[in-house]
Amino acid sequence: MLALLGLFLAALVAATLIPAQSEAVLVALLLDRSHPAVVLVLVATVGNVLGALVNWWLGRQAQRLENRRWYPLSGAKRERAQAWYRRYGRWSLLLAWAPVIGDPITLVAGVMREPLRVFLPLVILAKGGRYTLLALITLGLM
């Protein structure tokens, strides 16, 4: 149970703007084979999607938080990100799994007021797909 909690927390933190790696935790647990792969993929996906929801919510709060020192998307950065999102739109959320760009995309989706009913399925597909692919490769099924 502790391993699943650790995986969940690693995946949650990794999806926020805090740098972290959840893939290494997932691979280690898959190789340990003490939990079913499906359970591990689901736990990692739920944690990672919840982390993306934190980013989306922070983006929705952008106007209130913009003047805080720690807030990563202010001024010119925000304008550049909004222009990028306007150009590529909601389908860019399918890249929410990608290193470096994925987490900021989920933040910008919040800034751009992407509805949760659109945001959530795309992010679940992207993040769940990444963990599923990683599990299949790790277990030699692909």
Backbone torsions as a table, in degrees:
resi	resn	phi	psi	omega
1	MET	NA	-37.4	178.5
2	LEU	-64.2	-36.9	178.6
3	ALA	-62.9	-41.6	179.4
4	LEU	-66.5	-39.6	176.8
5	LEU	-63.6	-42.3	178.0
6	GLY	-62.0	-42.3	177.5
7	LEU	-63.3	-45.1	179.2
8	PHE	-58.2	-48.7	-178.8
9	LEU	-65.5	-40.9	178.1
10	ALA	-61.5	-42.8	-179.8
11	ALA	-68.3	-39.8	179.1
12	LEU	-63.1	-51.0	-178.5
13	VAL	-63.5	-40.0	-178.5
14	ALA	-62.7	-25.8	-178.8
15	ALA	-86.2	-12.6	176.4
16	THR	-84.6	-173.5	-179.7
17	LEU	-81.5	3.2	175.9
18	ILE	-84.2	124.7	-178.9
19	PRO	-65.6	128.3	177.7
20	ALA	-161.7	162.4	-179.8
21	GLN	-121.3	116.3	175.7
22	SER	-97.4	-21.2	-176.7
23	GLU	-62.2	-40.2	-179.6
24	ALA	-63.2	-39.4	178.9
25	VAL	-65.4	-45.5	179.3
26	LEU	-60.6	-47.0	-178.9
27	VAL	-61.2	-44.4	179.6
28	ALA	-59.8	-42.8	-179.8
29	LEU	-71.2	-34.5	176.1
30	LEU	-64.6	-42.2	-179.7
31	LEU	-70.2	-28.3	177.4
32	ASP	-68.6	-30.4	177.7
33	ARG	59.0	26.4	178.0
34	SER	-89.4	-8.5	177.4
35	HIS	-133.7	147.9	176.8
36	PRO	-61.3	140.2	-178.5
37	ALA	-57.8	-38.6	-179.1
38	VAL	-61.5	-42.1	179.3
39	VAL	-63.9	-44.2	-179.9
40	LEU	-62.1	-43.7	179.2
41	VAL	-64.0	-42.0	179.2
42	LEU	-64.8	-43.9	179.9
43	VAL	-62.8	-45.7	179.4
44	ALA	-63.1	-42.1	-179.5
45	THR	-64.4	-46.1	179.9
46	VAL	-60.9	-46.0	179.0
47	GLY	-61.4	-43.8	-177.7
48	ASN	-68.6	-38.5	178.0
49	VAL	-67.4	-39.8	176.8
50	LEU	-62.9	-38.0	175.3
51	GLY	-62.5	-40.3	176.7
52	ALA	-64.7	-35.0	176.2
53	LEU	-64.8	-34.4	174.9
54	VAL	-60.8	-47.0	178.6
55	ASN	-60.1	-45.7	179.5
56	TRP	-58.6	-44.3	179.9
57	TRP	-64.8	-43.1	177.1
58	LEU	-59.9	-39.4	176.9
59	GLY	-63.3	-39.7	178.7
60	ARG	-66.0	-25.6	179.7
61	GLN	-92.9	9.9	-170.5
62	ALA	-51.0	-45.0	-176.9
63	GLN	-63.3	-36.8	179.9
64	ARG	-76.4	-31.4	-173.4
65	LEU	-97.4	-11.0	-170.4
66	GLU	-55.5	-31.5	-177.7
67	ASN	-85.9	-1.4	178.0
68	ARG	-78.5	140.4	-177.2
69	ARG	-59.2	-37.3	-175.2
70	TRP	-80.5	-13.2	-175.8
71	TYR	-72.1	123.7	-169.3
72	PRO	-80.8	-8.7	-171.0
73	LEU	-126.4	83.1	-179.5
74	SER	-130.9	158.5	175.1
75	GLY	57.2	-126.0	-175.7
76	ALA	-62.9	-36.1	178.4
77	LYS	-61.1	-44.0	-179.9
78	ARG	-63.0	-44.3	-179.2
79	GLU	-63.5	-41.4	177.2
80	ARG	-62.9	-44.3	-179.4
81	ALA	-65.1	-40.1	178.9
82	GLN	-65.4	-40.9	178.4
83	ALA	-63.0	-41.6	178.6
84	TRP	-62.1	-44.9	-178.0
85	TYR	-67.7	-37.1	176.7
86	ARG	-61.6	-37.8	-178.1
87	ARG	-70.1	-46.1	-173.9
88	TYR	-98.2	-21.0	173.2
89	GLY	69.7	-166.5	-174.1
90	ARG	-62.7	-25.7	-178.7
91	TRP	-66.8	-17.7	175.8
92	SER	-64.7	-18.7	177.2
93	LEU	-63.9	-18.3	175.2
94	LEU	-68.4	-10.8	174.7
95	LEU	-97.0	11.5	-179.3
96	ALA	-61.5	-19.3	179.0
97	TRP	-78.6	-20.6	-168.5
98	ALA	-72.6	139.6	175.3
99	PRO	-61.2	149.8	175.8
100	VAL	72.0	-53.8	-174.8
101	ILE	-93.8	-22.3	-173.2
102	GLY	-62.1	-48.9	-177.8
103	ASP	-66.5	-43.8	175.8
104	PRO	-61.8	-32.2	177.9
105	ILE	-61.1	-40.6	-179.4
106	THR	-68.2	-33.5	175.9
107	LEU	-66.5	-46.9	-179.2
108	VAL	-64.6	-34.7	176.5
109	ALA	-58.5	-37.4	175.8
110	GLY	-68.1	-43.4	177.8
111	VAL	-57.7	-40.6	-177.5
112	MET	-82.4	4.8	175.8
113	ARG	63.3	35.7	175.8
114	GLU	-62.3	128.3	-179.1
115	PRO	-62.9	143.6	-179.7
116	LEU	-58.4	-36.1	-179.0
117	ARG	-65.0	-21.5	175.5
118	VAL	-93.9	-44.4	-177.3
119	PHE	-58.8	-51.3	-171.9
120	LEU	-60.7	-51.3	-179.6
121	PRO	-61.4	-39.4	-179.3
122	LEU	-66.4	-41.0	-179.6
123	VAL	-71.1	-39.2	176.7
124	ILE	-61.1	-44.7	179.0
125	LEU	-60.9	-46.4	-177.8
126	ALA	-65.5	-50.8	-175.0
127	LYS	-74.3	-40.1	176.4
128	GLY	-65.2	-38.1	177.7
129	GLY	-63.1	-41.2	179.1
130	ARG	-62.8	-48.4	-179.2
131	TYR	-65.6	-37.1	177.8
132	THR	-63.8	-46.1	178.8
133	LEU	-62.0	-43.5	178.4
134	LEU	-61.1	-41.7	179.0
135	ALA	-65.1	-43.8	-179.9
136	LEU	-62.4	-41.1	178.4
137	ILE	-67.6	-45.0	-178.8
138	THR	-61.2	-39.7	-177.8
139	LEU	-86.0	3.0	177.5
140	GLY	71.8	24.2	-179.2
141	LEU	-95.4	1.3	179.5
142	MET	-144.3	NA	NA
